[in-house]
Amino acid sequence: MKARNSSGGYNRRVNFAIRDARREDFDQLWRIDQACFSPELAYSRLELAVFMKRRGAFTLVAEEPGAGKSAGKSPARVLGFVVAEGNSKGIGHVITIDVIAEARRAGVGSALLDGCEKKLRANKQQLVFLETPEDNAAAIAFYKRHGYDELKTVPGYYANGMGAVVMSKRLAAA
């Protein structure tokens, strides 16, 4: 899946493409996850690898193009990623969306979520769920702007004892 976006957003203009993750992206994706979340919420290398390899799972990457590796030019840089999965009952799950700090509020997260939802719809998913820490007001507001509704709070959901807000969205047919 390739989509080019150039977003004015709230910060700077960012040019990026959405694509499927490749095996060689893993180390960079794990480092982004470590930077996006506190140590008690970030995934271990094993956890992230397991989520990415689960049946029905996929990972999309937002990549800022570089000048290429030839002649000492910089390679493309990953700005963020989303890991999600769908099941045979038509239910999708967004496992994580991570965007590097300097690319936030520039449309990267929105494009990743949109790409994720499109892929879930194409795979016959009719409903999608996600969890986010109950103290992450910015994430809750982000998901609400994208049509997600709060369902419930699950106390002690995360390893650090923090609760999670469970949110869902009905996906319209593709």
N, C-alpha and C positions, 0 to 999 in steps of 0.2 A: 504494500500500500504506500503510495507516495502522494503527498500533498504538500504544496509549497505555501507558506504563509509569510506574510510580512505584516507585522502588527505594530501599530503605533502605541497601543496599550497605555499604561500610565507612566512607564519609565522611558526607555530608549527603544528605538526601532530594532527589531530582531528579525532576521531572515532565517528561516529554518524549514526543514522538510520532515515529514513523519514517515517512518519506515519501520519494517519489522526488525527486531533485534537480531544480531548475529552473535555467534559464540564468542567471538573476540571482543565483544562489548562488555562482557560480564564484569571484569575488574573495574572498569569505569562506572558501571551501573552500581556496583556495590559501594564504591567510594562516594558516589552521589547520595546513596541512601544513608550512609554514615554521616554525611554532612547535613542532611535534611532533618534528621531526627536525633533526639537525645539518646545516649547509649542504652538506656533501658527500653527504648521503643524501636531503635534501629534493628534491622535484621542481621543476624550473623551471616557469614558467607554461605554456610550450609542451608540455613532457612531460605535465603533468597534463591539459591539454586533449586531447592526443592519446589518452591512455589512456581518458579519459571518452567519447571519440567513436568508439572502435574498434568494429568489427562485433561484436555480441553483448555489448557492455559495458553496464553500468548503474551508477548511483550512487544510494545511499540516504543520507539525511540524518537525524540525530537532532536534533530541534528542540525547544527549550524555549519554550513559548508565552509571548508577551508580552501586554500589555494591549491591543495594537492601535495602529495609527498615528493614530487620531483623537484629538483633544483632547490632543495632545502626549504620548501614552502610548508606551512603548517597543515596538518590533516584536519578533517572535519572534526568538530567538537560536539559531544552530546550535551544538550541543555537540560534534558529531563527524560523520564520514561514512565510508562504505566504497565503494570502487570495485572492481568485479569484472567478470568476463566468462565466457561459456561458449562452447563451440564445437560443431560438428556431430557430433563424436565422443563427446559426453557427458562432456567434461572441463571443469570450471570452474577459474577462477584468481582468487584474491583478490589484487588488485594493491596495495591499501593500506587500512588502517583507521587513522583519525586521531581522537583524542578530546582535547578541550582539557583542560589540566591539572586545572582545578577540578572537572571532571565525571568524572574517572577514579575507578575503584573504587566506582562508584555504579550499575553495570549498563548504562551506555550502550554500551560496547564489546560486551558480551554480546548486547544487543538488536540492535545493528547486524549482528553476525556471524550471529545467528539469522535475521534478516530476509534477509540475503544468501543463506544456505543454503536458505531456503524458496523464494526466487526462482530460485535455481539448480535446485532439484528440480523446480519448476513448469516450468522450461525444459528438462527431461529430462536434466539433468546428473547423472551417477552418482558422480563422483569430483571432489574439489576439491583443488587444490594452492595453496601459498603459500610465500613466502620471508620470512625475518626475519633481521636481523643476528645473527651467532653470539654476540655479546657481550650481547644483549638478553635476559637471563634472565627478566625479567618477561613479555615477549611470548611466549617459548617456554613458560613455565608457563601463561599464559593460554590459548594454543592447546591445550596438553595437557589442560587442564581441560575443554575443549570437544570432546575426542575426536580431536584431531589427533595423528598419529604422526610422529616424526622419520624421514626417509628417508635423508638424506645431508647432508653439508656441502660446499658449493662454494667452494673457496678463491678469493679475489680477485673475488668476484661484484660487489661494489659499487665505484663509481668511486674510493673512497679506499683500495681494496685489501683491505678487510675481507671475510671470508667470510660466506656466508649458509647458514642451516639451511633445508633444503627440507622441508616438512611436508605431509601429506595426510590426507584423511578420506574415507571412503566415505559417500555420501549415501543414506540409505534412501529408498525410493520414497514419493512424496507420497500 
